[in-house]
Amino acid sequence: QRQMCIRDRIGLDNVKAELMERGLDREAVDKLQPILELSGDNMQKLNQLKEVLAVSETGMKGIEEMEAVFGYVGRLGIDLTVELDLSLARGLNYYTGAIFEVKALDFAIGSICGGGRYDGLVQEISGDEARPGIGFAMGMERVLLALEKQNLLPEFDESIDAYVVCPKQENFALAFKTAIELRRAGFKVEYDFNGRSMKSQMKQANKFQAKQVLIFGEDELSRNAVTVRNMATSEQHEIAVNDIISYFNTL
């Protein structure tokens, strides 16, 4: 509990320091301290805010929005702990509304996701008309760490279903299209996009532990076909380009 209090104090001090960097004087920041230190459940905090911000039309509008958010959480029966924390500070130069952070319960690894509302960001970047927006970003390393601590990480099969080999750059468009179609069908597929030699591409296929290799050679394509090589047995045969998805579905 003492460690939690220390972390809260450090967080509050950082918020106050950033507010002063933004041009607020210490007296104004000190007036905000009671708001930043509100306690109780979410509705209790909002009720306390109503007393403090009763004379602020903008402040009351913000409270209405937060009440709506918690109303949705309650009505939808979301089985998550949602806490109103007025000491959060994210991107003060572009967020225009509520911000949020997601933490892993019982793991002291900080936020694993964060975001918020930014109504003016699109206009600021593109010069286009103002558009409402909301977004978030995840910290994948922290997500993986939390999953690992709970023994929830799946076992990954590092091999891929197919590697597309295309010796001639002029045939790359068809090879690339085939790779995309196989991926959309649920297969793990890689391909070369650096124009390397066929020998180098085959080495790359081995590196990816590809189960099958699709070779888009000149001779094969003249027959509207590709060569399929089984990398485990070295057996290979031709199949029609239009039958590739069907072929992989039978493996």
N, C-alpha and C positions, 0 to 999 in steps of 0.2 A: 504494500500500500504506500509506503514511504517512497519507493522508487517511482510509482505512478504519479505521486504528487510532484516529485522532482521533474519528471518528464513534462507534466502539465505546465509547470512553472516555466520551464525552458521554452515550451511552445508559445506560451503567452508572451514572454519577453521578446521572442522573435517577431510575433505579430506586431507588438507595440513598436519595435525598432523599424519594421518595414513601413508602418503607418507614418512614422516621423520622417522616414526617407522620402515618402510621397508628399511631404509638405505640411503635415499636421504638426502643430506645436505640442509640447508636452502636456499643457493644460487640457487641450482638446482630447488627447489620447487618454489622459487620466480619467476624463469624464466617461470614456467608453469602457473603462475597466469593469464596472459593474455588469455591463452587458456581456463582456467576454467571460465573466466568472459565474454566469447563471448556473443554478443547480436544479435538480429535480428531473422528472420525466419530460418528454417533449412538450406536452400540452402545458405543464407547469411553467416551462421556460417561455413558451409563447405568451402565456398570460402575464408573466412578469415583463416581457417585452412590451406588451400593450400599454402597461403603466408607464414605462420609460419613454416610449415613442408615441404617446397619445397625441402629441402636437405635430407630428410629422406625417404628412399625407403619404410621402414615399415610403416611410417606415411601416405604416399601417398596411399599405399595399403589399409590401414584402411579407408581412405576417399572414395576410390572407392567402398568398401563394403557398406559403409553407403549410398552413392549415389544410389547403387543398391537397398537397402532396401527401401529408400524413393521413388524410381522409381516404385517399386512394389505397394507401398501404393497408389501412384497416379493413376496407371493404373487399379488397382483393384477397385478403387472407394470406399475405406474403409471409412466409415462415423465415423471416430474417430479422436480425436486430438492427433497427434503424434509429440512429441517435442524432439529434440536433446539436451541432458543435459550432458555435459562433466564433471560435478561435481559428478555424480553418482559413488559410490564405493561399489562393492559387491564381496565378496570372491576372493580377489586378489591372493590367493594362488592356485586357480584352474580354474577360468574363463580365457579363452584364446582368446575371441573375444568380440563381442557386448554383452552388458548386458541391461536389461530393467526392468522397474517397471511400474505397472499399478495403477492408482489412480482413485478414484471416483470423478467426477466433482462436484464442489459445496459442497463437504463434507470434512472438515479438519480432516480426520482420518488416514492420512498417506497412504502408499502403501497397496493395497489389493492383489497384486500379484507381483512376481519378479522372474527373472531367467536370463539365458544367455547361451552363447556358452562355452563348455568345452571339447576341443578335446583330452586332455590327461588324463582326470579323470578316465576313465575305465581302462586304462593301469596302472595308479598309484595304483588303488585299487586291481585289479586282477592280474597284472603282464602280462596280455595278450598283444597282439599287439595294437598299437594305433588305436583308433576308434573315428570318429567324433561324437559329441553329443551336444544336446541342451535340456534344460529342464526348468521347472518353478515350483513354489509352490504357493498356494493360502492361504491367511489368512482368514479362514472361518468365524471367529468372526467378522472381519471387513466387509466382504461381507454381512453377515446377518444384521449388523448394518446399512450399506448403504441401503439395501432393506427395512429395517424397517422404516427408515427416509422418504422413498419415498412411504410408504404404499404399497409395492409390495410383502410383505411376504404372501405366501398362508396360508390358514387355514389348519393345519395339523390334520389328523385323527389319533389319537394315537393308535387306535385299530389295530389289525393285522387280516389277513384272516384266518390263521391257526397256530396252535401250534402242533408240532410233539412230541408225547409222546412215549418213547421207554423204557419199564421197564428192558429189558435184553440187556446188552452191546453187546452180540454176534449178535444182530439184528440191531445194530446202523448203519452199513454200508448202509443197505437198507433204513433205516429211513432218513439218511443224504442225500442219493441220491434222495429220494422223495422230500425232502425240497428244494434241488437245482433245480429240475425240475419244481416245483411250482414257485419258484422265477423267473426262466427263462420265465415262462409263464405269468409273471407280477403280481404275488400275493405276499403279504407280509407274510413271514413265519419265525417263530422262532423255536428253538429246544433246548433241554437240551444236554450239552456235558460234564457234570460233573458226570454222572452216579448216579443221585439222585433217590430216591424212586419215585414210581408212584404218591403217594400222594403229594410229594413235586413238582413234575412236573405239576400236575394239579393246584396246587396253583400258580405256575409260569405262567401257561396259563391264569389264572384269572387276574394276575398282568398285563399281556400284553393285557388284554381285547380281547382275541382271540375269533373270531366269531365261529370257528370250531376247534375241537381237533381231531387229527388223532392218534389212539392208535395202536402201533405195538406190539401187544401181541402174546404170543406163540400160543394160540388157533386160533387166526385170521390168522396168517401166515401159519399155517398148512393147511389152506384152500386157501392160496395165496390171502388173503384179509386183510383189516384193518377195525377197527371200527371208524366210524365218529360220533362225538357227537356235536350236536348243543348246544352251551353254553348258548344261550338265553332261549331255551325251554327244555333243558336236554334230548331231543329226540336223539336216536342214532340208527345206523344201519350199516351193513357191506357193503363194496363195494370192488370189485376186485382191487388189487394193480395197474394193468394196466389201470384202468378206473378213476384214481384219477384226472388227469388233466381234462378229459371230465366232470367229476362231478362238479368240481369247476367252469368250464366255464358256467354251467347251473344255478349257484346260482345268 
